[in-house]
Structure formats: C-alpha cells, structure tokens
Amino acid sequence: MWRIKEHREIAKICRGLPPAVVKKYELWKDIVFRHGPEKLRAFHGFHDEKLKGKRGGQRSSRLSLQYRVIYTVKREIVTVLVLEITPHNY
C-alpha cells in the first residue's frame, strides 16, 4: 500500500471545488493508495503525465477538463505528495 501526503492547503482547496471534482479526487486517492501511481495510466480518463519545464519531476492527473492534481512520487518511502489541485489554463 502507498502512503499519500497532502499539502496542508489541500483540504481548504477542496472546500472550494465543485463536488464532482472532489469525488474524482477521492477516487484518484483510492487508486493511488491501493495500487500506486503507475495504475493511473490504466485509466485513460485521468490522462496521467509527466510534466516539463519548471514542474520537471512532477506529474499531473486530470480530475475534469479544467482541474488537475499535481503530485510527486517518492519511491524510497513509497509516498505520493499531493502538491496542489489547480485549474488548467488553456
């Protein structure tokens, strides 16, 4: 099993999000906790991808057309650190 650590602001951010986005985030956490972040690639709806540029080393998963969860993976301690849930700019 994986451990998920959330940034201290995530609970506050979730209170301001649409309920459907929060529900998808809870599903995202359940998949990561039980199977690890590699399993997210099996679900095409999450469109999990490696980020580039100043966010190099981080990953992004789609929670809706607008919202993404940004996270990093620390394999040596089997931890996923959720950095933010943010609207995606188009």
C-alpha positions in Angstrom: 0.0 0.0 0.0 1.1 3.5 -0.8 1.0 6.5 1.6 -0.5 9.8 0.4 0.6 13.0 1.9 -1.3 16.1 1.0 -0.1 19.7 1.2 -1.6 21.5 4.2 -3.8 23.7 1.9 -5.4 20.7 0.0 -8.4 20.4 2.5 -9.1 24.2 2.1 -8.8 24.0 -1.7 -11.2 21.0 -1.8 -13.9 23.0 0.1 -14.0 25.5 -2.8 -14.1 22.9 -5.6 -17.1 21.6 -7.5 -18.4 18.3 -5.8 -17.7 16.3 -9.0 -14.0 17.3 -8.9 -13.7 16.4 -5.2 -15.4 13.0 -5.9 -12.9 12.3 -8.7 -10.0 13.3 -6.4 -11.2 10.8 -3.8 -11.3 8.1 -6.5 -7.8 9.2 -7.6 -6.5 8.9 -4.0 -8.2 5.4 -3.6 -6.4 4.1 -6.7 -3.1 5.5 -5.7 -3.4 4.2 -2.1 -4.3 0.7 -3.2 -2.3 0.2 -6.4 0.3 3.0 -6.7 0.5 5.9 -9.2 1.5 3.5 -12.0 -2.0 2.2 -12.1 -3.4 5.6 -13.0 -2.1 5.1 -16.6 -4.5 2.2 -17.0 -7.4 4.7 -16.6 -7.4 7.0 -19.7 -9.7 9.5 -18.0 -7.0 10.6 -15.6 -4.6 11.3 -18.5 -1.7 10.9 -16.1 1.5 12.5 -17.5 5.0 13.7 -16.6 5.4 17.5 -16.5 8.2 19.5 -18.1 9.9 22.8 -17.6 9.8 24.4 -14.1 7.5 21.5 -13.0 10.0 18.8 -14.1 9.9 15.8 -11.8 6.2 16.3 -11.0 3.2 14.6 -12.5 -0.3 15.7 -13.4 -3.6 13.8 -13.5 -6.9 15.1 -14.9 -9.8 15.4 -12.5 -12.0 17.2 -15.0 -11.5 19.2 -18.2 -10.4 22.2 -16.0 -8.9 20.7 -12.9 -5.6 18.8 -12.4 -4.0 17.2 -9.4 -0.2 17.9 -9.3 1.9 15.4 -7.4 5.4 13.9 -6.9 6.3 10.3 -6.2 9.0 9.4 -3.6 9.7 5.7 -4.2 12.2 5.2 -1.4 9.5 5.7 1.2 6.5 4.8 -1.1 4.9 8.2 -0.8 2.8 10.3 -3.1 2.9 14.0 -2.2 -0.1 16.0 -3.5 1.1 19.5 -4.1 -2.0 21.2 -5.4 -5.3 20.9 -7.2 -5.4 23.7 -9.8 -7.4 24.8 -12.8 -5.6 24.1 -16.0 -5.0 27.1 -18.2 -5.9 26.7 -21.9 
